[in-house]
Amino acid sequence: MFLVKPERRRLWQLVATVVVIALGLASRAFPQFVPAALGKYPGDALWAMMIVFALGLLATRMRTWQLALWALLVCFAVEFSQLYQAPWIIEIRAHTVGHLVLGSHFGWFDLVAYTAGVAVAAMIDKLALFRRRA
């Protein structure tokens, strides 16, 4: 009997990605359903979760901790890129999609929200989305 390397189920990664995108957009569209004390940070955490699940869709055999690390690097890179304020990128960020993908203003607490989102997504990945045996 051959041992098959564990892998993520692409369909579930796609479903998780779509669900998290919907939740993230809903958290911004209906802020009255999010505790005011949390501000915009649940949306930031959900954005980071989406990055984990989207990367998991592509990297089906990557270990969960590696996937989480890559996702965190992407999230941090996007956040630190907000320190760059050239006119051309400000114009991109002024559009809805550009703002949703690239953000607009750097914030240290955003990094905390991304870390929390990646941690939650990694737990979900490890417990529910990563197939252990064939």
URMO-V338916 format. One record per pair of residues at least 24 apart in sequence whose ideal C-beta (glycine too) atoms are under 8 Angstrom apart, sorted by the first residue. I is the first residue (numbers start at 1). GAP is how many residues later the second one is. If there is no record, write none. Layout:
I_GAP / I_GAP
//
This chain:
4_129 / 4_130 / 5_56 / 6_55 / 6_124 / 6_125 / 6_126 / 6_127 / 7_53 / 7_54 / 7_123 / 7_124 / 8_48 / 8_49 / 8_51 / 8_52 / 8_53 / 8_117 / 8_121 / 8_122 / 8_123 / 9_120 / 9_122 / 10_47 / 10_50 / 12_116 / 12_117 / 13_40 / 13_41 / 13_43 / 13_44 / 13_47 / 13_116 / 14_43 / 16_37 / 16_40 / 16_105 / 16_108 / 16_113 / 17_33 / 17_36 / 17_37 / 17_40 / 20_26 / 20_29 / 20_30 / 20_33 / 20_101 / 21_29 / 24_26 / 41_68 / 41_69 / 41_71 / 41_72 / 42_71 / 44_66 / 44_69 / 44_70 / 44_73 / 45_68 / 45_69 / 45_71 / 45_72 / 45_75 / 46_71 / 47_28 / 47_67 / 47_70 / 48_24 / 48_27 / 48_65 / 48_66 / 48_67 / 48_68 / 48_69 / 48_70 / 48_73 / 49_68 / 49_69 / 49_71 / 49_72 / 49_75 / 51_24 / 51_67 / 52_65 / 52_66 / 52_69 / 52_70 / 52_73 / 53_68 / 53_72 / 53_76 / 56_69 / 56_73 / 64_58 / 64_61 / 64_62 / 64_66 / 65_57 / 67_55 / 67_58 / 68_50 / 68_51 / 68_53 / 68_54 / 68_57 / 71_47 / 71_50 / 72_42 / 72_43 / 72_46 / 75_36 / 75_39 / 75_42 / 75_43 / 76_35 / 76_38 / 78_24 / 78_25 / 79_24 / 79_27 / 79_28 / 79_31 / 79_32 / 79_35 / 80_26 / 82_24
//
